[in-house]
Amino acid sequence: MKVVVLAGPESSGKSWLSAQLQQQFGGILVGEYVRHFIEQNPRDTCLADIPQIARGQLAQEDAARALQPELLILDTHLLSNMLWSQTLFGDCPDWLEAELLRRHYDLHLLLSPDNVEWTPDGQRCQPSLSERQAFFSASRQWLEQHHQPTQVITGDWQARQQQAFAAVEHLLGR
């Protein structure tokens, strides 16, 4: 089983690109649990919600891993939960990073916020490109610091798709 994670700031194409990858290569796609959580809890999210959100994301990931698909595509993982917790609340439960480091991921596709428009969807909160660039930089720094296999994805939508497809083809040995 190969595990690919889409990482990076909001509105950089993670959900769109993860669906494109699944359509092209098959496998199982795990979505972003926090979207479900926010729909079920229509109020301002707080620091006390982070453990439940993280556990929900892990439960979905673990259920998909148990099926042992050739390719597992994660729209996000705990890195996003950690960075959003820090960004929004200035704190993060310590166990998130330990749990993230305990797991194996074959490839992180880190999406740049540059060259794509921010699209509001009722849950996104960083319309400023500089905020999204800071989130991208924090993601990149963590991935590099922890020696995670990463490919930065840039450009317009077509370029992003081409780069991601090539990276996954290489990962799968095709």
Summary of the structure (lengths in Angstrom):
residues: 174
radius of gyration: 15.2
end to end distance: 14.4
largest distance: 45.4
contacts: 535
relative contact order: 0.22
helix: 53%
strand: 13%
